[in-house]
Amino acid sequence: MPSRDINVIALVKGGERYVFLYDDESRDAAVRVLGKYAADPELNFSWHDAAVLGDKVRRAPARAGRVRFVPPADRPA
């Protein structure tokens, strides 16, 4: 089974934490979710927050061009 690498972006705002996980194929969906969170008056997540995080999602290079971190415990001997 091929592994699917997961991208993570997070925002800590006051006592709230927003953590978004997405793979490279889900970038557009991740940006849409940021907009939904910004439009929700119940959340302390602004359009500015959505714009900043959305820009990070869009600018992140595709996984093929990235170096993958493998924790020492998971590295082959």
Backbone hydrogen bonds, N-H to C=O, Kabsch-Sander energy under -0.5 kcal/mol:
donor,donor_aa,acceptor,acceptor_aa,energy
5,D,3,S,-0.6
7,N,22,Y,-3.6
9,I,20,F,-2.1
11,L,18,Y,-2.6
13,K,11,L,-0.6
13,K,16,E,-2.5
16,E,13,K,-2.2
18,Y,11,L,-3.2
19,V,17,R,-0.5
20,F,9,I,-3.1
22,Y,7,N,-2.1
26,S,23,D,-1.7
27,R,24,D,-0.9
30,A,26,S,-2.4
31,V,27,R,-2.2
32,R,28,D,-2.0
33,V,29,A,-2.1
34,L,30,A,-1.9
35,G,31,V,-1.7
36,K,32,R,-2.1
37,Y,33,V,-2.5
38,A,34,L,-2.1
39,A,35,G,-1.9
40,D,36,K,-0.7
40,D,37,Y,-0.9
43,L,40,D,-1.6
45,F,43,L,-0.6
46,S,44,N,-0.5
50,A,46,S,-2.2
51,A,47,W,-2.5
52,V,48,H,-2.6
53,L,49,D,-2.6
54,G,50,A,-2.6
55,D,51,A,-2.0
56,K,52,V,-1.6
57,V,53,L,-2.3
58,R,54,G,-2.5
59,R,55,D,-2.3
60,A,56,K,-1.4
65,G,62,A,-1.6
66,R,63,R,-1.9
68,R,66,R,-0.5
74,D,71,P,-2.0
75,R,71,P,-0.6
75,R,72,P,-1.0
